[in-house]
Amino acid sequence: MARGYSILIVPARGARHLRLFFSPATIRTVVFGVASLAAVAGLLLSDYFWMKFQRKEVERIVAKAHSQKEELSTVYKQTREIENLLDQWKGLRKKLEVSLPANHRVAAGDQKIMDGLKNSLGSLRSELQSLIASTPSEWPVRGRVSSGVGTRRDPWTGEPEFHAGLDIPEPIGTPVRAAADGRVDFSGSRAGGGQVVVLDHGRGVVTKYAHLSKIHVKKGETVRKGEEIAAVGNTGKSTSPHLHYELRLNGVPIDPRRQLLQSRGAVESDPNR
């Protein structure tokens, strides 16, 4: 049975040769080390390409959300312009009718047109108000953001991890408010998140509120933007009292600070983000 392996190095021109001896234990250690390095390198490359893909997807969805927000703003502006034109037409029509006898001042056809326009504008206004109210654009709590969306070090293991939301440190019991109109999709305990509330706002938009101390809503209930739904806590996998807030579009986490959340003086961004 071989006790080891030797490598003989013979220099040119008759110089003294060199013999390198490797024991089986040394060879096993080297092989194990090389295999471990290859495995770690493979994992790092895999994480790198996955994060690169995620970043592109998030950027695409954020751009789409921003575009839709601009389109809503444009439609709302056009609606106001139509309302102003309608008021202007009504004023001009009234001036024209002043010279007519009272029983001829408002024709049935004209009244129908006006009623139809009012109904259409009313429906459009209601739909726009609903779309705007169901878009998460409010902060769930006031406070600084200690950790944002992206790669960070896991506070428990120290290893790199992808953080899907915003961490906002606040005292236990601080009211947590709905970022937009929605329906309660989940209310209860989840591994890691502790006490959790998930709101479905329609059209693929979902918000999540985790590490809560109290929950004030039940699954299936409808909530309004700004309504108190829970209280900040320190439940689940949490190192200190804070709210973990997530915003997802079609299942992909996005950073709401980039486009949606309205700025407030009391809310400061994470200096590292």
N, C-alpha and C positions, 0 to 999 in steps of 0.2 A: 504494500500500500504506500503510495507516494506521501512523503512527509512535507513536500513543498515543491516549488518550481523556481528554476533559475533562468536568468537571461544573461547570456554571454555577449559582451560588447568587445569586439576586436578592432582596434584602430588600425589605420593604414601604416605602412612602412615599418612594421615589426615592433611598434610600441607595445608597452605592457597592456594586456587585455584586462577588462573589468567584468566581474561577475556580480549580478544582483540577484539576491535570493528572496523569495516571497513565500511565507508560510500559508497554509490553507486558511487560517483565521484572517490574515491580512487580505487575502484575495476576496474572501466573503465580505469583509468590511468595505472594501473598495467597490465591489459589485453592488452591495446594498446602498452605498452612498450615491453611486451613479444612478441607480434606479430611483432612489428617493428624489434626487435633483430633477430627474426627467419627469417624475410625477408632479412635483411642485410646479415646474415650468409649464407642464400641460394644463394644470388647474389655473395658473395665472393667465395664460393665453386665452383659455376658455372664458374666464371672467372678463378679460379685457374686451374680447369680441362681443360678448353678451351685453356689457355695459355700453359699448359703442352702438349696438343695434337699438338698445333701449333709449339712448339719448336721441337718436335720429327719429324714433317713433314719437317720443315726447315732444320734440320740436315740431314735428308735423302736426300733431294734435293741437298743440298750443296755437300754432299758426291758423289752423282751421277754426278754433274757438274764437280767436281774435277777429278773423274774417267774418264769422257769423255775428259777433257782437257789433261790428261796424255796419253790417247789413241791417240788423235790427234798428240801430240808431238812424240809419238812412230812411228806413220805412217809417219810423216814428216821426221823423222830421217831415216826410212827405204827407203823412196823415195830418199833421198840424197845418201844413200849407193848404191841403184840401179843405180843412175846416175853415180856414181864413177865407179861401175863395168862396165857399158856400155862404159864409156870413156876408161877404162883399156882394154876392149875387142877390141875397135876400134884401140887403139894403137898397140896391139899385132897383130891384123889382118893386119894393115898397114905394120908392119915389115915383116910379112909372104909374103905379095904381092910384096915386093920390088924386089925379085928375079924373078918374073914372067914378061912375056912380057906385055907391056902397055895395049893391047887389052884384056887381061885376068885378070886384077888386081881386078876388082870389079864384082862379079857375081850378076846377077839380083836377085836371091833368097836371097843372103845376104843383098842386098840393101833394099829389101822388109822388111826383119826382122828388120833392123835398123830403117826404117821409121815407122814401126808399134810400135816399142818400144818407139820411140821419141813421137809419137802421144799419146800413153797411158800415158807416164810420164807427158806430157804437160797437159793432161786432169786432171790427179791426182793432179798435182801441182796447177792448177787453182782452183780445188774444195777445196783443203786444204787452199789456200789463202783466198777463199771466206768464209769458215767456221771460220777461225781465225779473219778475218776482221769484221764479224757479231757477234762476241762474245764481250760483253761490258767489256773492260779491260783498258779503259782510264778514267781519272778523267774529269768530265764535266767542272769544274772550279778548280783553285788552292785556297787553304785555309784550315783552321782547321775545323774539324767536331765538331760542338757544341752539336749535338744530334744524336745518332745512332739508329739502328733498335732494337726495344724491348720496354719493358714497361717503361713509364716515367710519370711525372706529367703534366697534361694538363696546358699550360701556362695561359689559360683563366679561367679555373674552379678550378685548383689545384687538380683535381681528377686523379687517375691512368688511363692511356690509353695506347693502343698499338700504337707505332710509327713505320710506315712501311718503312721509308727511312732514308736518311742522310740529316741533315740540315747543310749547309755550308755558314756561314755569309760572304758576300762580298758586296761592294758598288753597288748601283743601276747603271746599264749600263754595268757591267762586262760581257764580252762575255761568253756565255754558249755553249759548244761544244758537239757534238754527241759522246757518249761513244763507239759507234760501227756503222758499216754500217746498214742501215735499211730503212723502209718505214714509212712515217708519218701517224699514225693511227688516231691521233686527234690533232687539233690545234685551240685553242680558250679559252673561259671562262668556268670555272667549279666552282660550289659552294665550298667555303672553299679554293680551290687551286688557285683562281684568274686566271691569264693567264697561260695556261698549254699546254705543248707539250708532246705527247705520241708517242714513236717509237716502231714499231714491227720489231724485228730482226730475226723472223722465229724460228721454232722448239720450240715454247712456251716461248721464251725470249722476254720480254717487258721492256722498260725503260720509266720513267716518270720524267718530269722537271716542277716544279710548282713555283708559286709566281713570275712569270716573269714580266718584265716591257715592253719588246718588243718581238715579235715573227717574225722570218724571213722565216719560211717555211709554206707550206700549206698542207692540208690533201691529201694523195696520192703521194706526192713527194718522191723521193729517196734521201737519204743523205749518206755521207761517214763519216767514223770514223775521228773525229777531226774537222769536218766542223762546222762552227758557225751557230747555229740554233735559238738562242734567246739571251736575255740579262737578267741579274739578276734584280729582282724587289722587291716590297713589297706589291703585290696585294693579294686579298683574305684574308683568316684568318691568318694574319702574324703580329708578334709584332715588327719586324725589318727587314731590307733588308737581304735576304738570298736566296739561292737556296735549294729547297727540291727535292732531287734526289732519285728515287726508282728504284730498279731492281727486277723484278718478273719472276719466272720460273713456268710455268703452273699455273699462278694465285697466287702463294704463294710468299710473300715478303722475300727476303734473304739479308743478309749483304754482299755487294760486297767486302768489305775490307778483308774478311776472306780468299778468294781464288783468286779473279779475278783482282782487281784493282792493277795496277803497282805502286809500291811505288815511292814517290817523296819527296825530302827534304822539299819542301814548304808545304806539307800536313801533318798535325798532327792529331792523333786520339784523340777522346774525352777521357779525363783522367778517366771518370766515366764508360767507356765501356770496 
